[in-house]
Amino acid sequence: MDIVDKTVKEIKELKIQGAENIARAAIVAWSKAKDKKKAFEKLAKARPTEPMLRNALKYLEKFGDAEGLLKKLDEDRKKIEEIGSKKIQDGFIVYTHCHSSTVTSILKRAWKDGKKFEVHVTETRPFFQGRITAKELATEGIPVTIFVDSAARLALKKANIMMIGCDAITAEGIVINKIGSELFAEVANRYDVPVYVATHSLKFDPLTFFGFEVEIEKRATKEVWDRPPRGVKISNYVFEKINPKLITGIISELGVLKPETFIQEVKRVYRWLIE
């Protein structure tokens, strides 16, 4: 199995998770492939609902500079860490949901800067990615408490800030993230907890400029209940839309921006995305 097929397989089997991790893996696989066109086609189909994957491949097709793109992602991650960590203060309780490498990198940066805070994270069924977050933060010495998803209100009630990742952003400023994210953003708003989305701007979906709707991925029902009784239907949506009115700001390499301003900045900085 060559690196492209191996990467596609690992993405589909969720061995590679997270929009940016998927994009990075695809960039590396593409760079090592002999047949770039075939690699592009295979990788694009690995996770068709991930805009960052599509945008990274479009960049490679247009500019062909895999090394340059990976370098930019590394530099941008440092910018996001620096900007995002300034939102964390001593004594804070930070609430997050699922696992976002961008969010955990911000929290680790704030901790290394000497800020003392604790993190509340919901488990995120059915694959419990919240446990990945909890383990990663605990390894750094950051105090973390994990809550079952249905206890999110308790996790948020005393929180000072909600910070989550992102899988896609539409032209209307709608953020798409792990299922439960909008529900928890609504709870945060009820308790006057600011909601920040930490992401790279390349998670913006340029197709939505032209009227296309972002597909909300559904996965196999057996992930929730392998053999449910006859007559029981299973809903297993992976992501959901977050109303931009619930979002305090989007933290990206472009700064901290309201959703509508974020869209304008993406159009200005990444013109090649919508060409």
C-alpha positions as CSV (number, residue, x, y, z in Angstrom):
1,M,0.0,0.0,0.0
2,D,1.5,3.3,-1.0
3,I,1.4,6.4,1.2
4,V,-1.7,7.9,-0.6
5,D,-3.8,4.8,-0.2
6,K,-2.5,4.4,3.4
7,T,-3.4,8.0,4.2
8,V,-6.9,7.7,2.7
9,K,-7.5,4.5,4.6
10,E,-6.4,6.1,7.9
11,I,-8.6,9.1,7.3
12,K,-11.7,7.0,6.6
13,E,-11.1,4.8,9.6
14,L,-10.7,7.9,11.9
15,K,-7.1,6.9,12.7
16,I,-6.3,10.4,11.5
17,Q,-8.7,12.9,13.1
18,G,-9.2,16.6,13.1
19,A,-9.6,18.8,10.1
20,E,-6.0,20.2,10.2
21,N,-4.4,16.9,10.9
22,I,-6.3,15.4,7.9
23,A,-5.1,18.3,5.7
24,R,-1.5,18.0,6.9
25,A,-1.5,14.2,6.3
26,A,-2.9,14.8,2.8
27,I,-0.2,17.4,2.0
28,V,2.6,15.0,3.0
29,A,1.0,12.1,1.0
30,W,0.5,14.3,-2.1
31,S,4.1,15.5,-1.9
32,K,5.5,12.0,-1.9
33,A,3.2,10.7,-4.6
34,K,4.6,10.0,-8.1
35,D,1.2,10.6,-9.8
36,K,0.1,13.9,-8.4
37,K,-3.2,14.0,-10.3
38,K,-4.3,10.5,-9.1
39,A,-3.2,11.4,-5.6
40,F,-5.3,14.6,-5.7
41,E,-8.4,12.6,-6.8
42,K,-8.0,9.9,-4.1
43,L,-7.2,12.3,-1.3
44,A,-10.1,14.6,-2.2
45,K,-12.6,11.7,-1.8
46,A,-11.1,10.7,1.6
47,R,-13.2,13.2,3.5
48,P,-15.4,15.3,1.1
49,T,-17.0,17.2,4.0
50,E,-13.7,18.7,5.1
51,P,-13.1,22.1,3.5
52,M,-9.5,22.4,4.8
53,L,-8.6,19.2,3.0
54,R,-10.1,20.5,-0.2
55,N,-8.5,24.0,0.2
56,A,-5.1,22.4,0.9
57,L,-5.3,20.3,-2.2
58,K,-6.5,23.3,-4.3
59,Y,-3.4,25.2,-3.1
60,L,-1.1,22.3,-4.1
61,E,-2.8,22.0,-7.5
62,K,-2.4,25.7,-8.0
63,F,1.0,26.4,-6.5
64,G,2.6,22.9,-6.0
65,D,4.5,24.0,-2.9
66,A,3.8,21.4,-0.2
67,E,6.8,22.4,1.9
68,G,5.7,26.0,1.8
69,L,2.2,25.2,2.8
70,L,3.3,23.0,5.7
71,K,5.6,25.8,6.9
72,K,2.7,28.3,6.7
73,L,0.5,26.1,8.7
74,D,3.2,25.8,11.4
75,E,3.7,29.6,11.5
76,D,0.0,30.2,11.6
77,R,-0.5,27.7,14.4
78,K,2.0,29.7,16.5
79,K,0.1,32.9,15.7
80,I,-3.2,31.3,16.7
81,E,-1.7,30.0,20.0
82,E,-0.3,33.4,20.9
83,I,-3.6,35.2,20.1
84,G,-5.8,32.6,21.7
85,S,-3.7,32.2,24.9
86,K,-4.3,35.9,25.6
87,K,-8.0,35.1,26.1
88,I,-7.1,32.7,29.0
89,Q,-6.6,34.4,32.4
90,D,-5.5,33.2,35.8
91,G,-8.2,31.4,37.7
92,F,-10.3,30.7,34.6
93,I,-12.4,27.7,34.0
94,V,-12.3,26.9,30.3
95,Y,-15.0,24.8,28.8
96,T,-14.4,22.8,25.6
97,H,-16.1,20.0,23.7
98,C,-14.6,17.1,21.7
99,H,-10.9,17.4,20.7
100,S,-9.4,20.2,18.8
101,S,-5.6,20.3,18.3
102,T,-5.9,24.1,17.9
103,V,-7.7,24.5,21.2
104,T,-5.3,22.2,23.1
105,S,-2.3,24.0,21.7
106,I,-3.7,27.4,22.9
107,L,-4.3,26.0,26.3
108,K,-0.9,24.4,26.5
109,R,0.6,27.8,25.4
110,A,-1.3,29.6,28.1
111,W,-0.2,27.1,30.7
112,K,3.5,27.4,29.7
113,D,3.1,31.2,29.9
114,G,2.4,30.7,33.6
115,K,-1.3,31.1,33.7
116,K,-3.2,28.8,36.2
117,F,-6.6,27.6,35.1
118,E,-8.7,24.5,34.8
119,V,-10.5,22.9,32.0
120,H,-14.0,21.3,31.7
121,V,-14.5,19.0,28.7
122,T,-17.5,16.9,27.6
123,E,-16.8,13.3,26.6
124,T,-18.3,13.6,23.1
125,R,-20.1,10.4,22.2
126,P,-20.0,8.0,20.5
127,F,-16.2,8.0,20.1
128,F,-15.3,9.9,23.3
129,Q,-12.9,12.4,21.7
130,G,-13.2,14.4,24.9
131,R,-11.1,11.8,26.6
132,I,-8.3,12.6,24.1
133,T,-8.5,16.2,25.1
134,A,-8.5,15.3,28.8
135,K,-5.5,13.0,28.5
136,E,-3.5,15.5,26.5
137,L,-4.1,18.3,28.9
138,A,-3.5,16.2,32.0
139,T,-0.2,15.1,30.6
140,E,0.8,18.8,30.6
141,G,-0.2,19.1,34.3
142,I,-3.3,21.1,33.4
143,P,-6.2,20.4,35.8
144,V,-9.1,18.9,33.8
145,T,-12.5,17.5,34.6
146,I,-14.5,15.4,32.1
147,F,-18.3,15.5,32.0
148,V,-20.8,13.3,30.3
149,D,-22.4,15.2,27.4
150,S,-25.7,15.5,29.2
151,A,-23.9,17.3,32.0
152,A,-22.7,20.1,29.8
153,R,-24.8,22.7,31.7
154,L,-22.8,21.9,34.8
155,A,-19.6,22.0,32.9
156,L,-20.5,25.5,31.6
157,K,-22.3,27.0,34.6
158,K,-19.1,28.3,36.3
159,A,-17.0,28.6,33.2
160,N,-15.4,31.9,32.2
161,I,-14.9,31.0,28.5
162,M,-16.0,28.4,26.0
163,M,-13.4,27.6,23.4
164,I,-14.1,25.0,20.6
165,G,-12.6,24.0,17.3
166,C,-14.1,24.0,13.9
167,D,-14.5,21.8,10.9
168,A,-16.0,24.3,8.4
169,I,-17.2,27.9,8.1
170,T,-19.7,29.0,5.5
171,A,-20.1,32.3,3.6
172,E,-22.9,33.2,6.1
173,G,-20.5,32.9,9.0
174,I,-22.0,29.7,10.2
175,V,-19.5,27.5,12.0
176,I,-19.8,23.7,11.7
177,N,-18.4,21.6,14.5
178,K,-18.9,18.4,16.5
179,I,-22.5,17.5,17.2
180,G,-23.6,19.2,20.5
181,S,-21.6,22.4,19.8
182,E,-24.6,24.7,19.0
183,L,-26.5,23.3,22.0
184,F,-23.6,24.0,24.3
185,A,-23.1,27.5,22.7
186,E,-26.8,28.2,23.5
187,V,-26.2,27.2,27.2
188,A,-23.0,29.3,27.3
189,N,-25.0,32.3,26.0
190,R,-27.6,31.7,28.7
191,Y,-24.9,32.0,31.4
192,D,-23.1,34.9,29.6
193,V,-20.1,32.8,28.9
194,P,-18.3,34.1,25.8
195,V,-18.0,31.6,22.9
196,Y,-14.8,31.5,20.9
197,V,-14.1,29.3,17.9
198,A,-10.3,28.6,17.4
199,T,-9.5,27.6,13.8
200,H,-7.3,28.1,10.8
201,S,-8.9,30.3,8.1
202,L,-8.5,27.5,5.5
203,K,-11.5,25.8,7.1
204,F,-13.6,28.3,5.3
205,D,-15.7,26.6,2.6
206,P,-15.5,28.7,-0.6
207,L,-18.2,26.7,-2.3
208,T,-20.7,28.3,0.0
209,F,-20.1,31.6,-1.8
210,F,-21.8,30.0,-4.8
211,G,-24.9,28.7,-3.0
212,F,-23.6,25.2,-2.2
213,E,-24.7,23.8,1.2
214,V,-22.1,22.2,3.5
215,E,-22.9,18.5,3.8
216,I,-23.5,17.5,7.5
217,E,-21.8,14.1,7.8
218,K,-23.8,11.1,9.2
219,R,-21.9,8.0,10.2
220,A,-23.0,4.4,10.7
221,T,-25.8,3.8,13.2
222,K,-23.9,0.9,14.8
223,E,-21.5,3.4,16.3
224,V,-24.3,4.4,18.6
225,W,-26.2,1.1,19.1
226,D,-24.9,-2.0,17.3
227,R,-28.2,-4.0,17.4
228,P,-31.1,-1.8,18.4
229,P,-34.5,-3.3,18.9
230,R,-36.9,-3.5,15.9
231,G,-38.6,-0.2,15.4
232,V,-35.8,1.9,17.0
233,K,-34.2,4.4,14.6
234,I,-30.7,5.8,15.2
235,S,-29.6,9.3,14.4
236,N,-25.8,9.7,14.2
237,Y,-25.0,13.1,12.8
238,V,-21.3,13.9,13.4
239,F,-21.5,17.7,13.1
240,E,-23.9,20.5,13.5
241,K,-24.2,24.2,12.5
242,I,-23.6,27.0,15.1
243,N,-25.6,30.2,14.6
244,P,-23.1,33.0,14.2
245,K,-25.2,35.1,16.7
246,L,-24.0,32.7,19.4
247,I,-20.3,33.2,18.6
248,T,-18.3,35.9,20.4
249,G,-15.4,35.7,18.0
250,I,-13.4,33.5,15.7
251,I,-9.7,33.1,16.7
252,S,-7.5,32.5,13.7
253,E,-4.2,33.5,12.2
254,L,-6.0,36.7,11.0
255,G,-6.8,37.7,14.6
256,V,-10.0,37.7,16.7
257,L,-12.9,38.6,14.5
258,K,-16.7,38.5,14.4
259,P,-18.0,35.9,11.9
260,E,-19.0,38.4,9.3
261,T,-15.7,40.3,9.5
262,F,-13.8,37.0,9.4
263,I,-15.4,36.2,6.0
264,Q,-14.4,39.5,4.6
265,E,-10.8,39.0,5.7
266,V,-10.6,35.5,4.3
267,K,-11.8,36.9,0.9
268,R,-9.1,39.6,1.0
269,V,-6.2,37.4,2.2
270,Y,-7.0,34.2,0.3
271,R,-8.2,35.4,-3.0
272,W,-7.1,32.2,-4.7
273,L,-9.7,30.3,-2.7
274,I,-12.6,31.8,-4.7
275,E,-11.0,32.1,-8.1
